[in-house]
Amino acid sequence: MQEKFLDWQCQSRMNAFRTQGGRPNTSMTPYLLDDKGNEYAQIIVVLVENDCEETTRLFEYNFKKHMILPKDTTRLISFCHLSSS
């Protein structure tokens, strides 16, 4: 059962990287439930290989390829960079 789950998750993630710019889809963003079964929060689940260097490179590549920052975010990043200097 665990192997089938991981196969499904890997297939879903490959599809997201190919068709959605790597953005999480519903299979990667389950809801956490409280003790009574009520929705508590939605999380993003990340699967990482044992050797995480390849995974990290994939995330960095995808971020650089698909991430378009709004002007306000670019200004905020510049401000934070200058503030930390």
RAFEN-V699914 format. One line per field, one symbol per residue. phi: phi as a letter, one per 30 degrees, with the letter a starting at -180 (. if undefined). psi: psi as a letter, one per 30 degrees, with the letter a starting at -180 (. if undefined). Layout:
phi: ???
psi: ???
This chain:
phi: .dddddedddddddddddcbiiddcddcbdcdcdeciddcacbccccbdecddddddddddddddcdcddedddddddddddddd
psi: eeeeeeeeeeeeeeeeeefgggkkafffilkkkafggkkelklkkkkklejfeeeeeeeeeeeeefkjkleeeeeeeeeeeeef.
